[in-house]
Amino acid sequence: MTDTTSKTNLLGLTQQKLEAFFEGLGEKRFRAGQVMKWM
């Protein structure tokens, strides 16, 4: 689980790193694709 007191700049992450970020939060990998489309 990620420390909730630190912030991660999602704009600076690749799709693969964003997938790993969401998996670390307990979310599914496809959330990364959704967020990439929104950004």
PAVEX-85937 format. One line per 3 residues: number of its first residue (from 1); their letters; for each residue z, x, y of N, C-alpha, C. Coordinates in nm, 4 decimals. Each point is the difference from the previous one (the first is absolute). Layout:
residues N
NUM = A = Z/X/Y/Z/X/Y/Z/X/Y ~ ...
//
This chain:
residues 39
1 = MTD = 0.0000/0.0841/-0.1173/0.0000/-0.0841/0.1173/0.0000/0.0889/0.1240 ~ -0.0697/-0.0429/0.1011/-0.0106/0.0750/0.1238/0.1212/-0.0263/0.0886 ~ 0.0451/0.1037/0.0688/0.1105/-0.0143/0.0943/-0.0437/-0.0926/0.1129
4 = TTS = 0.0708/-0.1086/0.0200/-0.0407/-0.1004/0.0979/0.0272/0.0426/0.1436 ~ 0.0728/0.1103/0.0202/0.0266/0.0447/0.1360/-0.1128/0.0864/0.0547 ~ -0.0848/0.0545/-0.0860/-0.1119/0.0807/0.0473/-0.1255/-0.0866/0.0065
7 = KTN = -0.0870/0.0337/0.0935/-0.1236/-0.0758/0.0177/-0.1168/0.0818/-0.0523 ~ -0.0970/-0.0676/-0.0603/-0.1201/0.0642/-0.0500/-0.1181/-0.0490/0.0816 ~ -0.0796/0.0927/0.0515/-0.1200/-0.0352/0.0739/-0.1089/-0.0357/-0.1008
10 = LLG = -0.0231/-0.1286/-0.0209/-0.0970/-0.0452/-0.0993/-0.1423/0.0371/0.0386 ~ -0.0276/0.0136/0.1283/-0.1346/0.0355/0.0448/-0.0402/0.1399/-0.0448 ~ 0.0978/0.0859/-0.0240/-0.0285/0.1369/-0.0392/-0.0136/0.0204/-0.1501
13 = LTQ = 0.0114/-0.1056/-0.0796/-0.0035/0.0126/-0.1459/-0.1388/-0.0303/-0.0557 ~ -0.0365/0.0724/-0.1063/-0.1217/-0.0328/-0.0737/0.0284/-0.1225/-0.0859 ~ -0.1038/-0.0582/-0.0568/0.0196/-0.1176/-0.0852/0.0903/0.0342/-0.1183
16 = QKL = -0.0191/0.1174/-0.0598/0.0815/0.0397/-0.1147/0.1470/0.0156/0.0393 ~ 0.0248/0.0593/0.1149/0.1385/0.0174/0.0445/0.0613/-0.1337/0.0391 ~ -0.0819/-0.0887/0.0553/0.0492/-0.1329/0.0349/0.0351/-0.0788/-0.1266
19 = EAF = -0.0805/0.0160/-0.1061/0.0310/-0.0641/-0.1284/0.1339/0.0504/-0.0524 ~ 0.0211/0.1304/0.0064/0.1265/0.0578/-0.0468/0.1168/-0.0495/0.0851 ~ -0.0227/-0.0147/0.1304/0.1033/-0.0505/0.0904/0.0433/-0.1398/-0.0422
22 = FEG = -0.0975/-0.0883/-0.0247/0.0336/-0.1366/-0.0383/0.0637/-0.0067/-0.1383 ~ -0.0456/0.0837/-0.0927/0.0634/0.0038/-0.1318/0.1458/0.0433/0.0130 ~ 0.0276/0.0914/0.0914/0.1367/0.0446/0.0237/0.0892/-0.1107/0.0550
25 = LGE = -0.0630/-0.0979/0.0651/0.0739/-0.1153/0.0519/0.0115/-0.1123/-0.1029 ~ -0.0599/0.0215/-0.1181/0.0048/-0.1027/-0.1034/-0.1125/-0.1014/0.0109 ~ -0.1006/0.0300/0.0820/-0.1149/-0.0894/0.0170/-0.1143/0.0448/-0.0904
28 = KRF = -0.0990/-0.0858/-0.0146/-0.1187/0.0328/-0.0789/-0.0934/0.0892/0.0819 ~ -0.0811/0.0812/-0.0689/-0.0907/0.0940/0.0659/-0.1039/-0.0696/0.0865 ~ -0.0414/-0.1221/-0.0362/-0.1051/-0.0677/0.0765/0.0437/-0.0320/0.1424
31 = RAG = 0.1306/0.0041/0.0263/0.0482/-0.0232/0.1369/-0.0572/0.1054/0.0953 ~ -0.0222/0.1208/-0.0504/-0.0556/0.1069/0.0837/-0.1380/-0.0389/0.0519 ~ -0.0835/-0.0570/-0.0852/-0.1327/-0.0439/0.0425/0.0080/-0.1102/0.1038
34 = QVM = 0.0942/-0.0903/-0.0183/0.0176/-0.1085/0.0968/0.0394/0.0556/0.1363 ~ 0.0935/0.0925/0.0001/0.0464/0.0571/0.1262/-0.1110/0.0819/0.0655 ~ -0.0786/0.0726/-0.0796/-0.1111/0.0775/0.0560/-0.0989/-0.0920/0.0711
37 = KWM = -0.0258/-0.1168/-0.0563/-0.0911/-0.0959/0.0643/0.0594/-0.0521/0.1300 ~ 0.1293/-0.0232/0.0029/0.0657/-0.0522/0.1198/0.0029/0.1034/0.1116 ~ 0.0075/0.1286/-0.0376/0.0063/0.1050/0.1016/-0.1394/0.0309/0.0458
//
